[in-house]
Amino acid sequence: MIDLDYLAFLENILTDNRKANFLKVLENRTKHFTVAVEDVYQMHNTSAVMRSCEVFGIQELNVIEQRFGKRIDKEIALGAQKWVDINRFDSVSGCLSDLRSKGYQIIATTPHEKDCMLEDFDITKPSALFFGTEKEGLSKEIMDNADGFLKIPMVGFTESLNISVSAAIIIQSLTNRLRRSDIDWKLSEEEILVKRLDWAKNSIRDIKRIEARYYQDNPK
C-alpha cells in the first residue's frame, strides 16, 4: 500500500508544474504492451530502446542479460531511466516465465513464415514485444516460445533495421493505435500512485536524508 501522507509530503516539495506534468504523462502510460530486449551487445541500443519506451508511453522495459552484462547509457537515455521501470533477467526462461505470469503473449519482432505485418497486428491482447541482438536476432528459445511474429513492412533493398529504429517504429505505431481504441490500456489508480511516489523521489535531491527525516518525525 502507498503511504499517501508521505506522497503528499514529497509532492509538496515539487513545483505545481512538475506535479501537473506527472499527471499528464501518467494519463498516457500503459502496461498493455511491454518491451523486452535480449542480449543487445551495444548498450547504447538498449538505452535508445528505453528512450523510445519513455517517449511513447511504455512503462516497463525488460532486459535479458544472459551473455552480456550492461549498464544504461545515460547520455543516450537522456533521463528516461528515471521514468521507465527496468526489469532485469539473467536468463531467457526467467523473462518468459515472468511475462507469461503477468498475462502477456510473447511476440517476436522478426520476419517469419507465420509473421504478421505491423499494421495488421491485433492490439487487443496484452503483448510483450521482443527485440534481439543486432547481428543474430532473437534466440531459438524465444522463437520456439513465441505466440506470434511481427514484421515491419519494408520496400527497399535493405532487409533489416537497427534494433533501436525497429523498436521506435513498432512502439510508436502500436501505442498510437492503442490510444485511439476502446481497449482498457491505462494504468490502474494504484499503479499511478506508485509511479507518482517513484517519480517524486527521483526528482528530489538528497531523497534518502529527506525520507529518513520524514519517518523519524512521523513514526508509524
C-alpha positions as CSV (number, residue, x, y, z in Angstrom):
1,M,0.0,0.0,0.0
2,I,1.1,3.5,-0.8
3,D,1.8,5.8,2.1
4,L,-0.4,8.7,1.0
5,D,0.8,11.0,3.7
6,Y,4.4,10.5,2.6
7,L,3.4,11.0,-1.1
8,A,1.7,14.3,-0.2
9,F,4.8,15.4,1.8
10,L,7.1,14.7,-1.1
11,E,4.8,16.3,-3.7
12,N,4.6,19.4,-1.6
13,I,8.3,19.9,-2.3
14,L,7.7,19.8,-6.0
15,T,6.5,22.7,-8.2
16,D,2.9,22.7,-9.3
17,N,4.2,22.5,-12.9
18,R,6.2,19.3,-12.1
19,K,3.2,17.7,-10.5
20,A,0.9,18.6,-13.4
21,N,3.4,17.1,-15.8
22,F,3.5,13.9,-13.8
23,L,-0.3,13.5,-14.1
24,K,-0.3,14.4,-17.8
25,V,2.3,11.9,-18.6
26,L,0.8,9.2,-16.4
27,E,-2.5,9.7,-18.3
28,N,-0.8,8.2,-21.4
29,R,1.3,5.5,-19.7
30,T,0.5,1.8,-20.4
31,K,1.5,-1.7,-19.4
32,H,-0.8,-3.2,-22.0
33,F,2.4,-3.5,-24.1
34,T,5.8,-4.1,-22.7
35,V,9.2,-4.4,-24.4
36,A,11.9,-6.9,-24.0
37,V,15.5,-6.8,-25.4
38,E,17.7,-9.9,-25.5
39,D,21.5,-9.7,-25.1
40,V,21.9,-6.5,-27.0
41,Y,25.7,-6.2,-27.2
42,Q,25.8,-2.4,-27.9
43,M,24.5,-0.8,-24.8
44,H,23.6,2.4,-26.5
45,N,20.9,0.5,-28.4
46,T,19.3,-0.7,-25.2
47,S,19.4,2.8,-23.9
48,A,17.8,4.1,-27.1
49,V,15.1,1.5,-26.9
50,M,14.4,2.6,-23.3
51,R,14.1,6.2,-24.5
52,S,11.6,5.2,-27.2
53,C,9.6,3.4,-24.5
54,E,9.5,6.5,-22.4
55,V,8.6,8.8,-25.3
56,F,5.7,6.7,-26.5
57,G,4.4,5.7,-23.1
58,I,5.6,2.2,-22.4
59,Q,6.1,1.9,-18.7
60,E,8.3,-1.2,-18.4
61,L,11.4,-2.4,-20.3
62,N,12.6,-6.0,-19.7
63,V,16.3,-6.6,-20.3
64,I,17.8,-10.1,-20.6
65,E,21.5,-10.1,-19.8
66,Q,22.2,-13.8,-20.3
67,R,25.5,-13.2,-22.1
68,F,26.4,-9.5,-21.9
69,G,26.2,-7.5,-18.7
70,K,25.3,-3.9,-19.4
71,R,24.5,-0.6,-17.9
72,I,22.1,2.0,-19.1
73,D,23.9,4.6,-21.2
74,K,22.7,7.8,-19.5
75,E,23.8,10.1,-22.4
76,I,21.6,8.2,-24.9
77,A,18.7,7.6,-22.5
78,L,18.6,11.3,-21.7
79,G,17.0,10.9,-18.3
80,A,14.5,8.2,-19.4
81,Q,15.8,5.8,-16.8
82,K,14.1,8.0,-14.2
83,W,10.6,7.4,-15.7
84,V,10.7,3.8,-17.1
85,D,10.8,0.7,-15.0
86,I,13.7,-1.7,-15.9
87,N,13.2,-5.4,-15.1
88,R,16.4,-7.3,-15.4
89,F,16.8,-11.1,-16.1
90,D,19.8,-13.3,-16.3
91,S,18.0,-15.9,-18.4
92,V,15.5,-16.0,-21.3
93,S,13.4,-18.6,-19.4
94,G,13.2,-16.4,-16.4
95,C,12.0,-13.4,-18.5
96,L,9.5,-15.6,-20.4
97,S,8.1,-17.1,-17.3
98,D,7.7,-13.7,-15.6
99,L,5.9,-12.1,-18.6
100,R,3.6,-15.0,-19.1
101,S,2.7,-14.9,-15.4
102,K,1.6,-11.3,-15.9
103,G,-0.7,-12.3,-18.8
104,Y,1.4,-11.3,-21.7
105,Q,1.6,-13.1,-25.0
106,I,5.1,-13.4,-26.4
107,I,5.7,-11.6,-29.7
108,A,8.9,-11.9,-31.6
109,T,9.6,-8.9,-33.8
110,T,11.3,-10.7,-36.7
111,P,10.3,-12.0,-40.2
112,H,8.9,-15.5,-40.0
113,E,6.7,-17.7,-42.2
114,K,3.9,-17.0,-39.8
115,D,4.6,-13.3,-39.3
116,C,2.0,-10.5,-39.2
117,M,2.5,-7.1,-40.7
118,L,2.7,-4.2,-38.2
119,E,-0.5,-2.5,-39.4
120,D,-2.4,-5.8,-39.1
121,F,-1.3,-6.7,-35.6
122,D,-4.1,-7.5,-33.1
123,I,-3.6,-4.9,-30.3
124,T,-6.4,-6.2,-28.1
125,K,-4.2,-8.7,-26.2
126,P,-1.5,-7.6,-23.7
127,S,1.7,-8.3,-25.5
128,A,5.5,-8.5,-24.7
129,L,7.4,-7.3,-27.8
130,F,10.8,-9.0,-28.0
131,F,13.8,-7.5,-29.9
132,G,17.0,-9.4,-30.5
133,T,20.7,-8.8,-31.0
134,E,22.0,-6.7,-33.8
135,K,23.6,-9.5,-35.8
136,E,22.0,-12.7,-34.6
137,G,18.4,-11.6,-34.0
138,L,16.3,-13.4,-31.4
139,S,17.4,-16.7,-29.8
140,K,15.9,-20.1,-30.7
141,E,14.4,-20.2,-27.2
142,I,12.4,-17.1,-27.8
143,M,11.4,-18.1,-31.3
144,D,10.2,-21.5,-30.1
145,N,8.2,-20.0,-27.3
146,A,6.7,-17.1,-29.3
147,D,2.9,-16.8,-29.6
148,G,3.3,-14.6,-32.7
149,F,5.7,-12.8,-35.0
150,L,5.6,-9.2,-36.0
151,K,7.2,-7.7,-39.1
152,I,7.8,-4.1,-40.2
153,P,6.8,-3.7,-43.9
154,M,9.9,-2.6,-46.0
155,V,10.1,-1.9,-49.7
156,G,13.8,-1.2,-50.2
157,F,16.9,-3.4,-50.8
158,T,17.9,-3.4,-47.1
159,E,16.3,-6.3,-45.3
160,S,16.7,-5.2,-41.7
161,L,16.8,-2.2,-39.4
162,N,18.9,-1.3,-36.3
163,I,17.1,-2.6,-33.2
164,S,16.6,0.9,-31.8
165,V,15.0,2.1,-35.1
166,S,12.8,-1.0,-35.3
167,A,11.7,-0.6,-31.7
168,A,10.8,3.1,-32.2
169,I,8.7,2.3,-35.3
170,I,6.8,-0.6,-33.7
171,I,6.2,1.1,-30.3
172,Q,5.0,4.3,-31.9
173,S,2.6,2.5,-34.3
174,L,1.1,0.2,-31.7
175,T,0.7,2.8,-28.9
176,N,-0.9,5.3,-31.3
177,R,-3.4,2.6,-32.3
178,L,-4.0,1.7,-28.7
179,R,-4.8,5.3,-27.7
180,R,-7.4,5.5,-30.4
181,S,-9.1,2.3,-29.4
182,D,-11.7,1.4,-26.8
183,I,-9.3,-1.0,-25.0
184,D,-8.7,-0.5,-21.3
185,W,-5.0,0.2,-21.7
186,K,-4.3,2.8,-19.0
187,L,-2.5,2.3,-15.7
188,S,-4.7,1.5,-12.7
189,E,-5.2,4.1,-9.9
190,E,-2.9,2.1,-7.7
191,E,-0.2,1.9,-10.4
192,I,-0.5,5.7,-10.9
193,L,0.0,6.3,-7.2
194,V,3.1,4.0,-7.2
195,K,4.6,6.0,-10.1
196,R,3.8,9.4,-8.6
197,L,5.7,8.3,-5.5
198,D,8.7,6.9,-7.5
199,W,8.9,9.9,-9.7
200,A,8.7,12.3,-6.8
201,K,11.6,10.5,-5.2
202,N,13.5,10.6,-8.4
203,S,13.0,14.3,-8.7
204,I,14.3,15.3,-5.2
205,R,17.9,15.7,-4.4
206,D,19.1,14.1,-1.2
207,I,16.0,11.9,-1.0
208,K,17.5,9.4,1.4
209,R,18.1,12.1,4.0
210,I,14.7,13.6,3.5
211,E,13.0,10.2,3.7
212,A,14.9,9.3,6.9
213,R,13.9,12.6,8.5
214,Y,10.3,12.2,7.5
215,Y,9.9,8.8,9.1
216,Q,11.9,10.0,12.2
217,D,9.3,12.8,12.6
218,N,6.4,10.6,11.6
219,P,6.9,7.1,13.1
220,K,4.4,4.5,12.2
